[in-house]
Amino acid sequence: MLNIYIEAPLEVRAKREFKKQTIDNGENYTFDEIVERTKKKDQFKIKHGALRVKEIADIIVNNDKFVENEQQYENIMAGLASIVKK
């Protein structure tokens, strides 16, 4: 089994979540609301030990500004999936 950890700055994750909630799902949130929701998710994950996941990861993907748009993200995930399948 391969453990993959994807890290990205708060703003990048919030942009992705904003697109998902507003454009894809038709919800009515402001970007600031999504940023706050993302922060709360982070706090929950930290409280419940999610930081340990990074320590045991076999692969860490840094999804910073270089991989900000959705297509680049999808390409990376497809590439990782093909590695896992081999």
N, C-alpha and C positions, 0 to 999 in steps of 0.2 A: 504494500500500500504506500502511496506517495502522498505526503502532506504538503500542501501548497498554502502559503500565506501571502495575501495581497495587501500591501500597504499603500495608502494614498493620503495626501493632505485632506484636512477637513473640507476645504473649499471644493476640491475636485469631487469628493464623495457627495457633497451637498448638491453640486451641479447635476450630477448623474441622478440623484434621488429626485431633484426638482423636475427634471425632464420626465422621469418615470411617473411621478405622481400627477403632474399637471398636463403634460402633452399626451402621454400614453394612456393614462387612466382618467383624464378629464376632471381631476380634483381641483379645488380652488384654494391653493396655498400660496403665500408669498415666499420669496426666496429666504427671507429672514426667518420665517417659521420653519422652513426645512432645515436651515442651519441649526436652529435650536433643537429640533427633533434629532438631528444627527449628533449633536453634543450629548443629548440625553442617552442615546443609544451607546455612545462611547463610554459614558459613565457607568451604565449598566454592565457593559462588557468587562470593564476594568474591575468593577466590584465583584464580578463572578469569575474572575481568573482567566479572562480571555488572553491576557498578555502572555501566558504560558504557551499558547498555541504557536506564537512566533518562535519560541525557544526550541520547539520540537519539529519545526518545519524543515522539510528537505529542500524546498525551493521557496525563495522569497521574491515576489514580483514587486518592484517599486513602480507604482502607478502614479508618478508625479506629473508635472506639467507636460513632459514629453509624451505621455500617453493620456492626454486629456480628452480627446474626442472619442466618441462611442465606437467608431469603426476601428480605430487602432486598438482599443480595448478588446473588441470582439476578435480581432485578428490574433492578439496575444493569447486569449483564452482558447481559441481554436487550435493554435499551435501547441499549447500545453496539453490539450486534450489528445492531440495526435501523438505526442510523446508518451502520454500515459497508456494509450491504446497499444503501443508497439511492444 
